[in-house]
Amino acid sequence: MDATVGSSAAGASAGGRIQVNIGPAGEVIPVGTLDIGNARLLHAALADAKADPALVVDLRRVRYLDSAAVTVLFAHAHKPLRILVRAGSAVAQVVEICGLSRVAQVELPAAVDPTQQV
């Protein structure tokens, strides 16, 4: 996957589709469902993304996050990692239960407009 500004990759799995975008500041912005069928796209995006000063993963547009995606996030936690999640969402609960907040900076910023283009 090419991690240039504005680039994206898409994939499908049994649970649904995912699109992984690279934002203007280099942040990784997945949209959709992250599961075993497409976690490799997240891994590729994180591997290519620059961590300056931290690798930013914006999960506010992710509806579902399974253990394969959590494993990918842990695999990249050796770098400074910021994870953005929607407060009260199922994804925020998974991130907390799995202990990602112990190895990454987890933030609950204001909600995003789901219709806003990335």
C-alpha positions in Angstrom: 0.0 0.0 0.0 1.3 3.4 -0.9 1.0 5.7 2.2 1.0 9.0 0.4 -1.2 11.8 1.6 -4.8 11.1 0.6 -4.1 7.5 -0.4 -6.4 4.7 0.5 -6.8 1.0 0.2 -10.0 -1.0 0.4 -10.8 -4.6 1.2 -13.8 -6.8 2.0 -14.3 -9.6 4.5 -17.2 -11.6 5.8 -18.0 -8.9 8.3 -18.0 -6.0 5.8 -15.8 -3.5 3.9 -13.0 -1.4 5.2 -11.3 1.5 3.6 -8.0 2.7 5.0 -7.1 6.3 4.3 -4.0 8.4 5.0 -4.9 11.9 6.2 -3.2 15.1 5.5 -1.0 14.9 8.6 -0.1 11.2 7.9 -2.7 9.8 10.3 -4.2 6.4 9.4 -8.0 6.6 9.1 -9.8 3.3 8.7 -13.5 3.5 7.8 -15.8 0.5 8.2 -15.3 -2.9 9.8 -11.8 -4.1 10.9 -11.6 -7.9 11.2 -9.4 -10.9 10.3 -10.3 -10.6 6.7 -8.9 -7.2 6.2 -6.5 -6.5 9.2 -3.6 -6.8 6.8 -4.7 -3.5 5.2 -4.4 -1.8 8.6 -1.0 -3.4 9.2 0.3 -2.2 5.8 -1.0 1.3 6.4 0.6 1.4 9.9 3.9 0.0 8.6 4.1 2.7 5.9 2.8 5.6 8.0 5.3 8.0 9.6 5.4 8.3 13.4 6.3 12.0 13.7 6.1 12.5 16.6 3.6 9.7 17.0 1.7 7.3 14.8 -1.9 8.4 14.8 -4.7 5.9 14.2 -8.2 7.5 14.0 -10.7 4.7 14.7 -13.7 7.0 15.1 -15.2 5.8 11.8 -14.7 2.1 12.6 -17.9 0.2 13.5 -16.3 -3.1 14.5 -12.8 -4.1 15.7 -11.9 -7.7 16.2 -8.9 -9.4 17.8 -6.9 -9.5 14.5 -7.1 -5.7 14.3 -6.3 -5.4 18.0 -3.2 -7.6 17.4 -2.1 -5.3 14.6 -2.4 -2.3 16.9 -0.4 -4.0 19.6 2.2 -4.9 17.0 2.8 -1.2 16.2 2.8 -0.1 19.8 6.6 -0.2 19.9 6.4 3.2 18.3 4.7 6.2 20.0 1.1 5.5 19.2 -2.1 7.7 19.5 -5.4 6.0 19.0 -8.5 8.1 18.6 -11.9 6.5 19.4 -15.5 7.7 19.8 -16.5 7.8 23.5 -19.0 5.2 24.4 -18.6 3.2 21.2 -18.1 -0.5 20.9 -14.6 0.2 19.5 -13.7 2.3 22.6 -14.8 -0.6 24.8 -12.6 -3.1 22.9 -9.6 -0.8 23.1 -10.1 -0.3 26.8 -10.8 -4.0 27.6 -7.8 -5.2 25.6 -5.4 -2.9 27.4 -4.3 -0.8 24.5 -4.5 2.3 26.7 -1.5 0.8 28.6 0.8 0.8 25.6 -0.7 3.7 23.5 -2.2 7.1 24.2 -6.0 6.6 23.7 -8.0 9.8 23.1 -11.7 10.5 23.0 -12.0 13.6 20.8 -15.2 15.1 19.6 -17.2 12.9 17.4 -16.8 13.1 13.6 -19.5 13.6 11.1 -19.8 10.1 9.5 -20.8 11.7 6.2 -17.6 13.8 6.1 -15.2 12.6 3.4 -11.8 11.6 4.5 
